Structures are given as structure tokens and as C-alpha cells.
Amino acid sequence: MNNTLKKITPSGDLTWWIKWFATGFMLVAIITRSAGGPPIIDFVCATIGCIGWAWVGFRWHDRSILLLNGVVACILLIGLLRILWL
């Protein structure tokens, strides 16, 4: 039995770059939130990260990634608008 994992996602193309930038934005958002930083940075970075991952899900034809990140991006945008206009 072969216990190695086979990589099936693209490497080096545009989706690869977007997924890593989106992941970086998500990490900054989570670090900002856990450190008690400004909520605006959390919302902006998380929104950018979710939009990036939603795009990757669209390009990969992965409905679960697209649905989750698309819905979360909409929710975060509503929160961001609340911060900016209240």
C-alpha cells in the first residue's frame, strides 16, 4: 500500500498564486482578530482572502470552496459596511 499523498491541485499557475495570497490575507485577519487589533483590518483582509478563495473555487470547479468563501465574503462585506457607515 502506497502511503504517499498525490498532489492534484495545479502548481505555479494563477490559481496557485491567488490561493497563497488569499491564504496570507486570511492569516493576517485571524492574527489581527486574536491580537485585538483594529476590526477594519480583520474585515478587509478576511474579505480579500475569501474573495480570492472563492475565485479559486470557481476556477477549480469546486463548489464547496466557492460556496463557503462566496457566502462568507458577502457576510464580511456587510460587516465591513457596518464598520464604515456606523
Buried (B, 14 or more C-beta within 10 A) or exposed (E): EEEEEEEEEEEEEEBEEBBEEBBBBBEBBBEBBEEEEEBEBBBBBBBBBBBBBBBBBBBBEBEEBBEBBBEBBBEBBEBBEEEEEE
